Amino acid sequence: MQQLTSSQQLAEFSRGVDVGFIPTMGALHAGHVSLVECAKQNNPCVIASIYVNPLQFGQEIDLKTYPQTIDADLRLLTDLGVDAVYMPQYTDIYPEGDEVKQLSAGVNGLSFEGAARPGHFDGMLTVVYRLLQQVMPSHAYFGEKDAQQLCLVRQMVSELNLPVEIVGCTLVRDADGLALSSRNLRLSDTARTKALLLSSALQCAANSFRQGERDVQQLTVEMNEVLRDPQLKIAYCAIVNEKTFAELKEQVDVPSRVIIAAEVGGVHLLDNLLLVS
């Protein structure tokens, strides 16, 4: 596996190659493995990136405490048969220095994660756009765990008419049901147990939906009952339109996804589930 540490090395490696691209911030887990496996099935060359983007962290403490497991990440990507890993410096992504003109996520980036973490999606879209411009892949792979991120990336690609297909890959869970996340490394045993309430609440809504319940308020009440625990600080619990991410207020009458975010043991976690009859 080639280790590319500058935009120049990336350009030389990827010139004229059909690339499947997986952008990451490292601390890789089985969810990232599924993205790589999907990319390998559809692209002759797979490039992953590892770059912890400071623009999408609202608080300095979040950036400083984000897990860094670079040696393990490189071993995993090598074992998976990834062709190259791109590990740029700040100046490769933002050559203008600190005067970065960020993309705007617009009104769709102000709700849910955007409200819980102001500016997060502007920073995310900015780095994804610049990585796509540098890697120039035919396909880019994102996990459905960050469903709002996936929705906004698809909207950006459509609006800017970028020549790349955004592929959403199924959310991966641990054996106990916890959605895999790099932030799970920061959970204590007690906090991890409490974090399972998120997936339990989603399953509660999904079961009621399968039994015919379509009232948004009723489904939300049922989820909040499951989430009623003093060790959970709920950021949001809602049902959204799968395509637009607009919050549903009355009836679930379009393809929809249940989304939850909460702070558990000082760690911000999110989870979601597509509602299926």
Residue pairs with C-beta under 8 A, 6 or more apart in sequence:
1 74
1 77
1 78
1 81
1 82
1 83
1 84
1 85
2 13
2 83
2 84
2 85
3 74
3 84
3 85
3 87
4 10
4 13
4 47
4 84
4 85
4 86
4 87
5 87
5 88
5 89
6 88
6 89
6 92
7 88
7 92
7 134
10 47
10 84
10 86
10 88
10 134
10 135
11 134
13 47
13 84
14 45
14 47
14 84
14 135
14 136
17 44
17 45
18 43
18 44
18 45
18 138
19 43
19 45
19 46
19 47
19 135
19 136
19 137
19 138
19 139
20 39
20 40
20 42
20 43
20 45
20 46
20 47
20 137
20 138
20 139
20 140
20 141
21 39
21 46
21 47
21 48
21 49
21 131
21 132
21 135
21 137
21 139
21 140
21 141
21 164
22 32
22 35
22 36
22 39
22 46
22 47
22 48
22 49
22 140
22 141
23 48
23 49
23 51
23 127
23 128
23 131
23 140
23 142
24 32
24 48
24 49
24 50
24 51
24 73
25 50
25 51
25 52
25 53
25 66
25 182
26 50
26 52
26 67
26 68
26 69
26 70
26 73
26 182
27 66
27 67
27 68
27 69
27 73
27 182
27 185
28 69
28 72
28 73
28 76
28 77
28 182
29 172
29 180
29 181
29 182
29 184
30 172
30 174
30 180
31 143
31 145
31 171
31 172
31 180
31 181
32 48
32 76
32 143
33 76
33 80
33 172
34 143
34 169
34 170
34 172
35 141
35 142
35 143
35 169
36 46
36 48
36 77
36 80
36 82
36 141
37 80
38 141
38 167
38 169
39 46
39 139
39 141
39 167
40 46
40 80
40 81
42 139
42 167
43 137
43 138
43 139
45 83
45 84
46 81
46 82
46 83
47 82
47 83
47 84
47 85
47 86
47 135
47 137
48 77
48 82
48 84
48 85
48 86
49 85
49 86
49 87
49 88
49 131
49 135
50 70
50 73
50 85
50 86
50 87
51 86
51 87
51 88
51 93
51 127
51 131
52 63
52 66
52 68
53 93
53 123
53 124
53 127
54 63
54 90
54 123
55 100
55 102
55 119
55 122
55 123
55 124
55 126
55 127
56 117
56 119
56 120
56 121
56 123
56 124
56 127
57 63
57 66
57 120
57 123
58 117
58 118
58 119
58 120
62 268
65 186
66 182
67 182
67 183
67 185
67 186
69 185
74 85
77 85
86 131
86 134
86 135
88 134
91 97
92 134
93 127
93 130
93 131
94 100
94 130
100 126
102 122
102 123
102 125
102 126
103 122
103 125
103 126
103 129
103 156
104 122
104 125
105 114
105 121
105 122
105 124
105 125
105 152
108 114
108 151
108 152
108 155
108 244
108 245
109 120
109 121
109 122
109 125
109 152
111 245
111 247
112 148
112 235
112 236
112 238
112 240
112 245
112 259
112 261
113 120
113 121
113 148
113 149
113 261
113 270
114 120
114 121
114 148
115 235
115 236
116 235
116 236
116 261
116 268
117 268
121 148
121 149
121 152
124 149
124 152
125 152
125 153
125 156
128 140
128 153
128 156
129 156
129 160
129 162
132 140
132 157
132 162
132 164
136 164
137 164
138 163
138 164
138 165
139 164
139 165
139 166
139 167
140 153
140 164
140 165
140 166
140 167
141 167
141 169
142 149
142 150
142 153
142 166
142 167
142 168
142 169
143 150
143 168
143 169
143 170
143 171
143 172
144 150
144 168
144 169
144 170
144 171
144 272
144 274
145 171
145 172
145 179
145 180
145 181
145 270
145 271
145 272
146 270
147 245
147 257
147 259
147 272
148 245
148 259
150 166
150 168
151 243
151 244
151 245
152 245
153 166
154 166
156 162
157 164
157 166
171 179
171 180
171 271
171 272
171 273
172 179
172 180
173 179
173 180
173 199
174 180
174 184
176 196
177 196
177 199
177 200
177 203
178 184
178 192
178 195
178 196
178 198
178 199
179 198
179 199
179 269
179 270
179 271
181 269
181 270
183 267
183 268
183 269
184 192
184 195
184 267
184 269
186 265
186 266
186 267
187 195
187 264
187 265
187 267
188 265
190 231
190 265
191 231
191 264
191 265
191 266
191 267
194 229
194 231
194 232
194 264
194 265
195 262
195 264
195 265
195 267
195 269
197 226
197 227
197 229
197 232
198 227
198 260
198 262
198 269
198 270
198 271
199 271
199 273
200 226
201 222
201 223
201 224
201 226
201 227
201 237
201 260
202 223
202 258
202 260
202 271
202 272
202 273
203 273
204 222
204 223
204 225
204 226
205 219
205 220
205 222
205 223
205 239
205 258
205 273
205 275
206 258
206 273
206 275
206 276
208 218
208 219
208 222
209 219
209 252
209 275
209 276
209 277
210 276
210 277
213 219
214 251
214 252
214 253
215 250
215 251
215 252
216 239
216 248
216 249
216 250
216 251
216 252
217 250
219 239
219 252
219 258
220 237
220 238
220 239
223 237
223 258
223 260
224 234
224 237
227 234
227 237
227 260
227 262
231 264
231 265
232 262
232 263
232 264
233 262
233 263
233 264
234 260
234 261
234 262
235 261
235 262
235 263
235 268
236 259
236 260
236 261
237 259
237 260
238 247
238 248
238 258
238 259
239 247
239 248
239 252
239 256
239 257
239 258
239 259
239 275
240 246
240 247
240 248
240 256
240 257
240 259
241 247
241 248
241 254
241 255
241 256
242 254
242 255
242 256
242 257
242 274
243 254
243 255
248 254
248 256
252 275
255 274
255 275
256 274
256 275
257 272
257 273
257 274
257 275
258 272
258 273
258 275
259 270
259 271
259 272
260 270
260 271
260 272
261 268
261 269
261 270
261 271
262 268
262 269
262 270
263 269
